[in-house]
Amino acid sequence: MRRSHHALGANSFVEDKETGELKRPHHVDLKTGMYKGRQVITPKAD
């Protein structure tokens, strides 16, 4: 009863406007390197 609020919730995902893939909100997209419409990191080469 004491730790009933410690349960993990389900992860939330949003659809990316550019690619249509699911991603975590407020996280950098590692495939494209974009965050809030800006290029933040260089994308990984496959």
ROSE-4610 file (N, C-alpha, C; in Angstrom, 1 decimal, always signed):
// ROSE-4610
residu = [M/M/M/R/R/R/R/R/R/S/S/S/H/H/H/H/H/H/A/A/A/L/L/L/G/G/G/A/A/A/N/N/N/S/S/S/F/F/F/V/V/V/E/E/E/D/D/D/K/K/K/E/E/E/T/T/T/G/G/G/E/E/E/L/L/L/K/K/K/R/R/R/P/P/P/H/H/H/H/H/H/V/V/V/D/D/D/L/L/L/K/K/K/T/T/T/G/G/G/M/M/M/Y/Y/Y/K/K/K/G/G/G/R/R/R/Q/Q/Q/V/V/V/I/I/I/T/T/T/P/P/P/K/K/K/A/A/A/D/D/D]
num = [1/1/1/2/2/2/3/3/3/4/4/4/5/5/5/6/6/6/7/7/7/8/8/8/9/9/9/10/10/10/11/11/11/12/12/12/13/13/13/14/14/14/15/15/15/16/16/16/17/17/17/18/18/18/19/19/19/20/20/20/21/21/21/22/22/22/23/23/23/24/24/24/25/25/25/26/26/26/27/27/27/28/28/28/29/29/29/30/30/30/31/31/31/32/32/32/33/33/33/34/34/34/35/35/35/36/36/36/37/37/37/38/38/38/39/39/39/40/40/40/41/41/41/42/42/42/43/43/43/44/44/44/45/45/45/46/46/46]
x = [+0.8/+0.0/+0.9/+2.0/+2.8/+3.4/+3.8/+4.4/+3.5/+2.3/+1.3/+1.5/+2.1/+2.2/+3.6/+4.4/+5.7/+5.6/+4.4/+4.3/+4.7/+5.3/+5.7/+4.5/+4.3/+3.3/+3.7/+2.8/+3.1/+3.9/+4.8/+5.5/+4.6/+4.7/+3.9/+4.7/+4.1/+4.7/+3.8/+4.5/+3.7/+4.2/+3.4/+3.8/+4.6/+5.7/+6.6/+5.9/+5.9/+5.2/+6.0/+7.3/+8.1/+8.1/+8.4/+8.6/+7.4/+6.6/+5.4/+5.7/+6.9/+7.3/+7.0/+6.8/+6.6/+7.8/+7.8/+8.9/+8.5/+9.4/+9.1/+9.0/+8.0/+7.9/+9.1/+9.5/+10.6/+11.9/+12.1/+13.4/+13.9/+15.2/+15.8/+15.6/+15.2/+15.0/+16.4/+16.9/+18.2/+18.4/+17.4/+17.5/+17.8/+17.1/+17.3/+18.1/+18.2/+19.0/+18.2/+16.9/+16.1/+15.4/+15.3/+14.5/+13.9/+12.6/+11.8/+12.1/+12.2/+12.4/+13.9/+14.8/+16.2/+17.1/+18.2/+19.2/+20.1/+20.0/+20.7/+22.0/+21.9/+23.0/+23.1/+24.3/+24.4/+23.8/+23.0/+22.3/+23.3/+23.0/+23.8/+23.8/+24.9/+25.0/+24.7/+23.8/+23.4/+24.4]
y = [-1.2/+0.0/+1.3/+1.2/+2.4/+2.8/+1.8/+2.1/+1.9/+2.0/+1.8/+2.9/+4.0/+5.1/+4.9/+3.9/+3.7/+2.9/+2.5/+1.7/+2.5/+1.9/+2.6/+2.7/+3.9/+4.1/+3.7/+3.6/+3.3/+4.5/+4.2/+5.2/+5.9/+7.2/+7.9/+8.2/+8.0/+8.3/+9.2/+10.0/+10.9/+10.6/+10.8/+10.6/+11.8/+11.6/+12.6/+13.2/+14.5/+15.2/+15.0/+14.9/+14.8/+13.4/+12.4/+11.0/+10.1/+10.5/+9.7/+8.5/+8.5/+7.4/+7.9/+6.9/+7.2/+7.6/+8.6/+9.0/+9.5/+9.6/+10.1/+11.6/+12.2/+13.7/+14.3/+15.4/+16.2/+15.4/+14.6/+13.9/+14.1/+14.0/+14.2/+12.9/+13.0/+11.9/+11.5/+10.3/+9.9/+9.5/+9.2/+8.9/+10.2/+11.2/+12.5/+13.5/+13.4/+14.4/+15.7/+15.7/+16.9/+17.0/+18.2/+18.5/+19.9/+19.9/+21.1/+21.8/+21.0/+21.6/+22.1/+21.8/+22.2/+21.0/+21.1/+20.0/+20.2/+19.3/+19.4/+18.5/+17.3/+16.4/+15.9/+15.4/+14.8/+13.4/+13.0/+11.7/+10.6/+9.4/+8.3/+7.7/+7.2/+6.6/+5.1/+4.5/+3.1/+2.2]
z = [+0.0/+0.0/+0.0/+0.7/+0.8/-0.6/-1.4/-2.7/-3.9/-3.7/-4.8/-5.9/-5.6/-6.6/-7.3/-7.0/-7.7/-8.9/-9.3/-10.6/-11.8/-12.8/-14.0/-14.9/-15.5/-16.5/-17.9/-18.8/-20.2/-20.8/-21.7/-22.5/-23.4/-23.6/-24.6/-25.8/-27.0/-28.3/-29.1/-29.9/-30.8/-32.2/-33.2/-34.6/-35.1/-35.7/-36.2/-37.5/-37.6/-38.7/-40.0/-40.0/-41.2/-41.7/-40.8/-41.3/-41.0/-40.1/-39.8/-38.8/-38.3/-37.4/-36.0/-35.1/-33.7/-33.0/-32.1/-31.3/-30.0/-29.0/-27.7/-27.8/-27.1/-27.1/-26.4/-26.9/-26.3/-26.3/-27.3/-27.4/-28.9/-29.0/-30.3/-31.1/-32.4/-33.3/-33.7/-33.4/-33.7/-35.1/-35.9/-37.3/-38.1/-37.8/-38.6/-37.8/-36.5/-35.8/-35.5/-35.7/-35.6/-34.2/-33.7/-32.5/-32.7/-32.6/-32.8/-34.1/-35.1/-36.5/-36.7/-35.8/-36.0/-36.1/-36.8/-36.9/-35.7/-34.8/-33.5/-33.5/-34.1/-34.2/-35.6/-36.0/-37.3/-37.2/-38.2/-38.2/-38.3/-37.7/-37.8/-39.2/-39.7/-41.0/-40.8/-41.6/-41.5/-42.2]
